[in-house]
Amino acid sequence: MWVTVAIVVVLLCLIWALTGRPKGLPAGPTCFPIIGNIGLFRPSEATQAHRKFRKIYGDFYSLMIFNRPVIFISGFDNIRQLLVKHGDMFSERPRVYPSEVIAKRKGLAWASGAWWKEQRTFALTTLRKFGFGKRCLQSQVIEEVDCLMDEFEKYEGKPFNIHYQLKISVSNVICSLLFGKRFEYEDAKFHRLMKLLNTLLTVVNFSSPAFIFPSLSRFSIFNFTKAKPTIKALAEFVVERAEEHRETFDENNIRDYIDAYLLEQKQRTTEVNTTFTDEQLAGSVRDFFAAGTETTSLTLRWALLYLMHHPEIKQKLQTEIDTVLGGDKPTMEIKDRLPMVDAFLLEVQRLGNILPLNLPHTTKEDFWYQGYLFPKNAIMFFMIDSVLSDPAIFPEPLKFNPERFIDADGQFGGEQKDKMIPFSTGRRMCPGEPLAKMELYLFLTRLLQRFDVEPEDPKRLPSLEGTLGITNMPETFNAINSISFIRGYLPTRAGTVVPFQIGRPKGLPPGPTCYPIIGNVGLFKPSEAVKANRRLRKQYGDIYTIMFFHKPIITVHGYENIRELMVKNVDMFLDRPITIINGVFNKGKGLMWSSGSLWEEQRKFALATLSKMGFGKRCLQGQIMEEVDCLMDEVEKFENQPFDIHHTLNTAVSNVICSLLFGKRFDHEDAKFKNLIKLLDKMFATTNPSSPAFVFPLLRFLPGSGFHNMEKIFGDIDEFTEEIIKEHKKKFEENQMNNFVDGFLTKQTHDGNSTFTDKQLIIIVREFFGAGTETTSTTLRWALLFLIHHREWQKDLRGDVETLIGKNQPTMENKENLPRIEAFILEVQRHANLAPFGIPHTPREDFIYNGYLLPKGTCINFALDSVMMDSEIFPDPFVFKPERFLDENGKCQGEQKDKLIPFSIGKRSCLGESLAKMELFLFLTRFLQRFEIKPENPERLPTLEPILGLTNMPKDFKIDFVKR
């Protein structure tokens, strides 16, 4: 019996020795035999439990999970001392569930040693080449932000759970770097992956025994079995992407991170024990994908939650954004001017506290610090929560107070900011910190610019209690995102009205008296804008302001003023203001209505690409003449019967630009194309820049605005363009580039992470198609109208053509010897006055000119009409006199020609000027050669009164083309 008792006592002592706390470790709660400290608290309540332990045991304490010690380090100075000053010692990961089951010690987040160092260096170097964490990536982030905003609009102010849309949007940023592609919100497979990823992060808890002892994860009691489908799906997803890349891999065209890895793998094939394995590729991609998706989207969800709980802070943020940005898109360059946004995000990261325990570390060797032993391979958690909730650093730490990060000068900064470590610190801090900060800033700022965030039930706000898994997640909640769209609306967000100024802000050019709230709305009909602005110029001078509600519209008149601002100060006035076109229909993309680096990059590419295809060069005249003669054949079909040439002429002119854009032309009887031409004509007729709805897009929904059908028109045109682009993609061969679309697709292939997106292609093609069709055909319609109003000029011009060319085809070489035709065309352009206000510009910064303030972001119209109708440049400006452009020797030259600017002036003058001049000469000359142009009724000539839309168009009229 005593022997039995002795054996039991020895066994109990042995168990106690094996499962008790080893000597030298930091203190901690009393251990139970065998289980140690298991069951001391629920894993979901770990954050609160560890705060209690810190109060009892100090900054260093340990827990025993069975026989394995887990050490917890608290306090900013301790964490910094060990992770930064002793960073090499603490840069390893322990053997725990994620490293053994999920990562199998591959990848980046859970790998260790030389393997981790080599792979981390390669990954960061490679991703930086694709813009990772650099400002050049911001246009791509903003594109994803606006796609997300468009998703929000679909809910039309109804409550919805933002969770997965937000996660997919954020994920697309890292996906573009890793895979060179983004995923649609409706992609069922990708949507399922997002849900599985959320499950993984919920069920895997750092404080569970199964986390410390991975073999326990097979038991359902620990809940980790639910993670298996996610691990499998995530692995399959990554492997699929890698296999897709292997099939299309071209070492001379590295598109993204996977391509770069495959190239590195190929170059190291002779290495023994290389770390560049297929398993490592899958692991590193998985880690970047999961971390780049979850942490940022999670922080943004916390941000929305705090916005709903603190509407007064939301109001401050929106006021700051409105003041600094107006309607401009946020950029990293102006981030320093939004200190409250920065402070709010930092406070969200502090209280959201998404990784309270940090990822675990371990030491390479036994290490002593402050008298405590940190054994080799022990699990160590550096408690980020202990810093973020430290009252010595952040007074009243449980209170949400962004202003703690605002200094006495109102700037973002201070010691508290410097001690914020939401991304950890030291060598193993989050490598995605720069990208995450960019995303948080751009997503939040754009969201607050376009929407109001309101709770589903203001009387029952969503809880601020988080759910702790790997990360600290907010509970799911519904929010009402009341639509405001892009700045420039009268109501900016539901429940918010811009504080209107009664009258004109100080420093602006003078103008008519403003009425309260509406300003100068209703001062004139948009259709009478040209005449109204001529009167306003006489009354207020060359530069004046009218107010549309609270928004100033400045108009600049006179050749010298326009040249001074658009040529000598060109870099200041390169951008476009927010209007219905770039704000609603183009979403900031395209060429004609875009701004900043996007416009500069796309303009350079467009000119270079089109130039290769003969754009504006004489080699293109054969193609133009082919269209001219097709048009002449169409006209002949009417056999001397008067008809309206409008849409037939549009089709012919359009085919010239279509051949450059698409490499094809369309038949005059093509019903779909004829309908498109009609839509295009309607778009130009109904879009009037002088309408309040042009600068306040929300007003387009009001009856009589003229804009209510515009979205459908733009949508139909874009749908037509998209179909053609899809055809090109099916047949695309990089070595057979013979049109603009193919050129763009080639560029897109080589620049996967850039502004060369499908949406950009659709809009830029629509702009070239619209401008290349409408402006030239409208000028030719004016020319035909003036020919029947001035029969003597028609007779003289025809005589010149017969004398010089006879029945031969006209060529550009003939132009110099036909000065009267050139003079006639110039006078048509002057008198027709196609774009009386040009396309609006805006200054990039506040600008003072002639003592007047031209504020940043303000809509500025440069009135080309004021030049065309300037009696000092063109005496008798309302008289049609082509001879004004002829000198005493009969040549078309002189000061009047030099000061005619129908295509505008400066860097943003019309790109198609050279092509348009070629078309106008060849079309008109051929008309004169083959037909006598007569009015339908000689006693009742068509009116010369225009219809003002986006351009100044003649009213429809019929002409009798008599074959000669």
Buried (B, 14 or more C-beta within 10 A) or exposed (E): EEEEEEEEEEEEEEEEEEBBBBEEBBEBBEBBEEBBBBEBBEBBEBBEBBBEBBEEBEBBBBBBBBBBBBBBBBBBEBBBBBBEEBBEBBBBBBBBBBBBBBBBBBBBBBBBEEBBBBBBEBBBEBBEEBBBBBBEBBBBBBBBBBBBBEBBEEBEBEBBEBBBBBBBBBBBBBBBBBBBEBBEBEEEEBBEBBBBBBBBBBBBBBBBBBBBBBEBBEEEEBBBBBBBEBBEBBBEBBBEBBEBBEEEBEEEEBBBBBBBBBBBBEEEEEEEEEBBBBEBBBBBBBBBBBBBBBBBBBBBBBBBBBBBBBBEBBEBBBEBBBEBBBBBBBBBEEBEEBBBBBBBBBBBBBBBBBBBBBBBBBBBEEBEBEEBBBBEBBBBBBBBBBBBBBEEBBEEBEEBBBBBBBBEEEEBBBEBBEBBBBBBBBBBBBBBBBBBBBBBBBBBBBBBBBBBBBBBEEEEEBEBEBBBBBBBBBEEBBBBBBBBBBBBBBBBBBEBEBEBBEEBEEEBBEBBEBBEEBBBBEBBEBBEBBEBBBEBBEEBBBBBBBBBBBBBBBBBBBBEBBBBBBEEBEEBBBBBBBBBBBBBBBBBBBBBBBBBBBBBBBBEBBBEBBEEBBBBBEEBBEBBBBBBBBBBEBBEEBEEEBBEBBBBBBBBBBBBBBBBBBBEBBEBEEEEBBEBBBBBBBBBBBBBBBBBBBBBBBBBEEEEBBBBBBBEBBEBBBEBBBEBBEEBEEEBEEEEBEBBBBBBBBBBBBBBBBBBBBBBBBBBBBBBBBBBBBBBBBBBBBBBBBBBBBBEBBEBBBEBBEEBBEEEBBBBEBBEEBBBBBBBBBBBBBBBBBBBBBBBBBBBEEBEBEEBBBBBBBBBBBBBBBBBBBEEBBEEBEEBBBEBBBEEEEBBBEEBBEBBBBBBBBBBBBBBEBBBBBBBBBBBBBBBBBBBBBBBEEEEEBEBEBBBBBBBBBEEBBBBBEEE
